[in-house]
Amino acid sequence: MTLGMDVLALVLGALIGVYFVAGLALYILASRAYSYRGIRLKKYPIIGFITVVSCQGALVFFMVYQGCHVAAAIQESLQAPAEAMIACSLLLGGFYPLTQIYQHEADRKDGVRTLSLLLGYRGTFVFTGVVYTIAFMLLAHYFLLTLQIREFQVLATCMLPVVVYFLIWAVKVWKDPREASYSNTMRMNLIASACTNAGFIAVLVMGAV
């Protein structure tokens, strides 16, 4: 089923463009290398981290940016803003270790040394806070540079619940590592996903009117 969906995605991607389908193929290969037992990039904390954030962040941004351009503007589509690509990678990079924080023991037994396991419970929250701050500084610079001040204000407002929950959860885990549970991780994931999507959809709508 998985391979069939991969093939279908590549076929449909080819209808969008050669650069899009090439990026899609790279994304699929990287995701397989990350999880496949024979390679298992996941067990290498730094390599696994770089693989995830570069593919799910910068690469996906480039694919969407390139795919949204018509064939006549192919040269322009290849000049995706580097600052925005880096910001996307950092947004993914900041959240990435938090998705691993509840499974330290399971990963240790499985011989997988994730970035969160390497950083520890407190270190994971510190890392996330620092990376997210840098990501939003880049986003602020990009939006201000492109004169999209209102759009950035809307995005930042939508992200406030994420910051609030993150800080509350960090304090809890700081006092008791058992608070780094599956349920709390999924709640963080739900809030972050909902707010991030709401923010960027709002920015998209503002740009269309």
N, C-alpha and C positions, 0 to 999 in steps of 0.2 A: 504493500500500500504506500509506504513511504517513498520507495523508488519510483513508483508510478506517478505520484504527485510531483516528485522532482522533475521527471521527464516532461510532464504536462506543463509545469512552470517554465521550463526552458523553451518549450515550443511556443508558448504564449509570449514569453519574454523576447523571443526572436522577432515577433511581430512589432515590438516596440522599437528595437534597434540593436545593432551589433554590440555597442558598448554596454547597453543595459543587460543583455543576455550574458556577456562576458563577466560582468560584475556579479550577476546572479549565480553563474557557475562557480565563481570563486567563493561566494558566500556559502553555497551548498557544500563544497569541498572542505571549507574551513569548519563548518558545523559538524561534518562527519569526523574530521580529524580530532575535533574537540572531545567527542563522546565515544568514538569507536575504540574498543578495548585494545586493539592492536597498536594504536597510536596514543590515544588518551591524553591529549594536550591538557585536559582538565587537571591532571595530577601535577602539572608544573605550574606553580602559582603565577610567575611573571609571564611566561609564554602564553598560558591560558588567558590571563588578563588582557594581554595585548591583542590576542586573536579575537576575543569577544568584542572589545571596545572599538577596535579598528574596523571590524566587519559590520557589526550592528550599529555603529555610529557613523563614522566617516564614509564607509563604502555605501551604506544604505542611503545616506544623504546624497551622495554623488549619483547613485542610480536614479533616485527620484528626480533630482535636478536635471539630469540628462534626459530622462524619460519624458519630462514635461515639455521639452523643447521639440519643435518641429524639425524635420530633416534639414530644412534650409538653414537652420540656425545651429548646425552641429558644432561648429567651432566655438560658438558662444557657450554651448552646453558643456563643453569640455573644460570650461574655465569656472568651475564651481568655486564659490568663495571659500578659501582655505580656513578662514577664521570660523565660519559657521560649521564646517566639517569637524574642526578640532573641538568646538563647543559641544557638538552632538556626541562625539566620542567621550568627552569628559562627563557629560550627563549620564551616559551609560556606565562609564568607569566609576563614577561615584556611587551609583546604586548597586553595581555588580557584587561587591563583597557582602552587602546586606542580604542578598538572596542566599548566601551560603552560611550565614551566621548560626542558623539553628541546627545545622548538620555536622558540627565539628567532630563529634564522636563517631558518627557513621562514616565520615570521610577518612578519619584516622584508621578505622578498622579496615577500610577498603584500600588503604595505601595511597589515598589521594591527599595531596597537600595543597589545599586551596589557598587563595590569597587571604581570605578571612581567617583561616586557621593559622596562617603565618603571622597575621597582625594581632590576633587575639580579639576578645570581645570588645574591650575598650578601644583598642587600636583600630578596629573596623569602623567604629563610629567617628573617631578622629579623622581617619582617612577619608571617609565619605563627606564629612563636613568641609574639609579642606578642598577636595576635588570639586564638590558642588559650588563652593564659593568662587573658585577659579572659573568654572564653567559659566556662571552667571555674570561674572565680570566681563568675560569675552562676549557673551550675548548682549550685555548692556552696551559695550563698545560697538558691536556690530549694528545693533538697532539704532543707536545714536548716530553712527556714521552714515547710515542709510535714511536718516531723518524719520525713523519710525518710533518716535518717543511714546506716543499714546499706546501703540501696540506693545511695547515693552512693559509699560505700566500695567496693562491688562494681564500680560503673561505673568508678571511678578506677583500680582494680586491673586491670580489663580493658584500660584504655587505656595501661598502662605499656609494653607492647611497642612501641606507636606512638611514644611519647616517646623510647625508647631508639634505635630505628631512625632516627628523625628527627635526633637529635643526631649519631649516627654518620655519617649521610649528609651532614649540614651540614658537619661537619669535613672530609670528603672533598672536597666541592665548594669549600670555602674554600681548600683547597690546590691543587685542580685542577678548573677549571670543566667539563672534559670528563666529570666524574663526574655531571653533571646530564644523564644519558642517559635514553633511553626506557625501558630495562630497569629502571633504578633508580627511575624515576618510577612504573612499573607495580607494582614491588615495594612501594613506599610506599603506593600505592593499594590493593593487595591486603591489606596488613597493617592499614591504617587501616579499611578496609571491614569486614574480618572481626572486628576487635576492637570496633569501634563497634557493630556488629550484635549481637555476643555480649554486650556490656555492657547494651544496652537490652533485649534479649530476657530477660536474667537479671533485670533490674529488673521487667520485665512479669510474669515468672513469680513473683517474690517478692510482687508486689502481688496476685496471683491466689490465693495460698495463705493 
